[in-house]
Amino acid sequence: MQEADSQSVSCNPPLKKSCLNIRQKTNYTLYPAEVEKYTIMLDHTLFVNELGISKTAREIPGSIEDQDGNMIDPCAGYVDPKDCDKSVITVGTKGKLDIFPMNLLLKAAGTTLDSASQATVNETKRYGGMILAARIIYDNTHTYSSSNYRYTVKVSLVKDTEFKVEDL
């Protein structure tokens, strides 16, 4: 989408006094192509000073869940699974960073960029933006060991919000 508001002015030579106060202005509305495929790296640390516990995301197995508590495959963020490079796209794999497409966060939050904005009438979330909150829950209740942890990423859409950056 492009909107233009510009004027062209012929000023030769460009330093003539009559040309110094003339400004050209062009307004564009641009959207990045397929932003849902952009990758996100989520780094986090479990830190409990009182117990001497400090673990990075690379040291703890984990997963990401949808709104119903079901574990989501990190490659589920791709429309075509062949686009997913499993050597890079991963969540909760020991020794690796959590790297996944933005679409996985949207899927986990139960939304899409093209769904209706809750904050503004007749606007999509792609246009108006949104705020997602990611919670990382660490636990050891599967073994009750003070050295064996796991984590779960849960993503929620913050209701009635929008967010966008506009450059002037």
C-alpha positions, 0 to 999 in steps of 0.5 A: 500500500502506498500513499503519496503526498509530494511536490517536485520543485525545479531549483537550479542551482539548488542553493538559490534563496527561493529554494531553501525553504521548500521541502519534499514530503512523501508518505508511505505505508509499508508492511514487511513481507511474510512477517509471520516467517521472521524468526525470534530467539527467546533466551531466558534463565532460571535463577534462584540465588537463595538456592544457588540455582542458575540454568540457562535456556540451553541447559533445560528441556522445554516446550511451548503450548497452545491455549488448551495446554497442548504442546506445539511443534516449533515447525507448526509455525510454518504453513509448509513444513518443508520450510522448517529447518529443524537444525535451527528451528527448535524449542526446549532442545538441550544445548540449543537456543529457542529459535522459532517463527513469529507464527508459532507465537501467534499460534500459541496465543490463538490468534493471527495477524489478519484477525480483527483487532480487539482495540479498533473497529474495522482494523486487523491486528496486522495493521493495528498491532497487538501485544503478546505476553510470553510466560515461562514456567519452570518446574521440577515436579516431574522428578522433584529433583533440585537439579532436574528442571523443565520449562513451558512457554505459554503465550497470551494475547493482551486484550484490547491493546494495539502496538505499532511504530510510526516514523514521521 
